[in-house]
Amino acid sequence: MLKIEEIRKAYKNGEIEVEALKGVSFEVKTGEMVAIMGPSGSGKSTLMHLLGCLDHPTSGKYYLDGNDVSDLKDDQLAEIRNDYIGFVFQQFNLLGRTSILHNVEVPLIYKGIKKKKRQEIARDVLEKVGLGDRMRHFPNEISGGQKQRVAIARALVNQPFLLLADEPTGNLDTKTEEEIMELFHQLHDQGHSIIIVTHERSIAEHAQRIINLVDGKITRDEVVG
């Protein structure tokens, strides 16, 4: 489903070159739930950007659904993101002046889907994440956990090949964190492929595998349970 081979990513800081990723390789199978875990500065955010087709590697190969996306141009990467990847961020990134239903519709607007059809799809996905009774509410009228559910629904609306979550419980209390992780388990049970990027062991342990990243290198790839 997803395979990276000897991925390296370096940034220029004046005359100094900083290597954020130093030859990272792993695979994620279709339907697998994997956590990428590491401390601040480990390279996990850089890796997330590469996996999400938001950036190019300096060297190495990235295969997504059998396609080499390593050297694609920016507009081609944008197409891959729209068709293959759903993003869930720590900050929710919801539009405050529009309804929850419309927030979930937004990716479908960019795909040119007509209003009646996209509202039907958005309603179905909101039902799936337990927010069928909140569709007409605005983001400031719901809790943090509900906002994250909206963000997850928005990520799912295009039926992505991969769900990529970056610190998805970072802004939530312990009880709500458990509810959101239970939702990820439900989505995984339904066949979704999920990668969760986190610095918290308790979150990582919800996955089937934990890939530990330290100083731009994989130090351990462990099966959970």
N, C-alpha and C positions, 0 to 999 in steps of 0.2 A: 504494500500500500504506500509506504513512505520509506525512503532509504537515502541516507547521506553517507558519503564516502570521503574521508580525509578533508573535511571542511575546515578551512582556515579563514579568519577574518582579521584584517589589520587596519588600523586607523593611523593617519598622520597627525601628529601633534607638533607642529613646527617642523624641526628637523628630525624629530624622534618618531619612530614607528612603534605603535603599541599593538601587540597581537592579542586580540580578545578571545579568539578561538584558535586552538593549536592542534589541528588534525583530529577532528571529532568524527566518529563513525558509529552509526547504529541504524536499526530498522524498527519500524512500527507496523504491525500487521493490521489488516482490516478488522474492525470491531474491537481492537485492543484499547485499553485505558492505561495510559502511561504518565507518570509524573517526572518532570525534570526539576531536580532540586539542587540548590546551591546557595551559598552566602552571597551577600552583596559583593559585586566585583568578580564573580565566578565566570561570567560570560553567558549566563542563562538568558538575559534580556536580548543580547546580541543573537543568540541561537533562536529565540522566539521570533525575532524579526526576520531571520532567514527562513525559518520553517513557514512563516506566514506570508512569504513572498513579498515582504516589505523592503528587502534589501538584497544585494548580491554578495555572494562569497568572494573573497580574494582568490581562493583556489579551492579545488575539490568539486564534487558532484552532488547534486540534489535531485532525486527522482521522486515524483509525486504521481501516483496512479500509473506508473510505468513511463512517464514523460520526464525527460531531462529538462528541468527548469532553471538550471544553474546560470545560464548565459542569456536568458531572455531579456528583451528590452522592457523598459518600464511599462509601456502600454500593454505588452503581452503579460507581464506579471499582474497588472491590474485585472485583466480578464481571468487569469488563474484564481486570483483572490475572490472575485465575484462568483465564480462557478464552483470552486472547490473548498473554500475555507470560510468557516464562521468564527468570528472573534468575540470573546467575552473578556472585558477589561475590569480592573479593580474599581475604576471610577464611574462605571455604568455608562457614561457618555450618552445620556438620554436628552432629547429635545424637550426643554421645560415648558414651552408654550403650546404644546400639542398633545393630543390624547395618547394613551398607551397603545391603542389600536394603530394610530398613525405612526408612532415610533417603530412599531414592528413592521409596518408596511414599507418603510423607507427603502430598504434594499430592493424591493420588488418594483418600486417606482423607477429606479435606475435601470432595471431590466426591461422597462417598457410594458409591464403587465397592466392591463386595464383595471380600473378602479374596483369594479364589482368582483372580479376574480381575485385581486390581491387582498381585498378585505376578507373574502372567504378563507383564503389561505392563512392570513394573519389571525383570524378568529380561531381557526383550528389549532394553530400552534400555541396561542394563549391558553386555550383549554388544556392543551397537553402539559403546560407548566403550572396549571392550577390557578390561572387568573381569568377564567371565563367570566367572572362577575365584576371585573375591574376594568374592562375594555375602554369605557368612556371616561375613566378617571385621568387626572393629569399626574405627572411624576411627583409633584409636591404634595399629593394627596395620599401617597402610599408609603409603606415602610422601606427601609434599606434592603431587606430581604426580597420584598416584592419588586423593587427596582432591579435587583440582580436577575430575578426571574424574567422580567421584561427584556433585559439585555440578552439573556439566554434564548428567549423566544425570537428576538431579532436575529441572533446568530444562526438559528435553525431554519429561518423562513425560506431560504434559498435551497434547502435540503443539501447542505454541504457534505463533501467527501470527508472533511476533517473539522472537528470542533477544537479550537485552540483557546485555552483559558489562561490568562495572565493574572496570577494572584487573585483569583475570583472571590475569595472570602476576606480579603485584606481589610475591608471597611466594615465588617460585620461583627456582631457580638457572637458569643460561643453558641447559643441556641440557634440563631439564624444561620450560622456557619454550618451546623449539622444538617439543617434543612436543605441548604443549597447543595451540600455534598450528597445528600440522599437523592436529590433531583438528578445530579450527574450520574449516580448509580442507576437510576431508572432509565436515563437516556442510553447509558452503556448497555443495559439489559435489552433495550430495543434495537441494538445493533450499531449505535453510533461509535465512531472512532474518536477518541478524546485524548488530547495532550494537555496536562495541567502544569504550568510553570509556577513554582512556589519555593519559598525559603523555609517553610514550616514542615517538619517531619510528620506532624499529626495529619496534615492535609495530604501529603505525599502517600501516606500509608493507605489511603482510600483506593489507590490505583493497583493494577495488577503487577506493574513493574515500577521501580524507581531508578532513574538514571541520575547518578550523582556527578555534579560538575564542580570542579575546583580549579581556579587559575586557568580557565580555558581548556581543560582536559577532563575527559571522563575518568573518574577514579573508581567507579563501581557501577555495575548494571545488575540490579538484584530483583529477584522475583519476590513479591509480597505474599505472605501467608504460607 
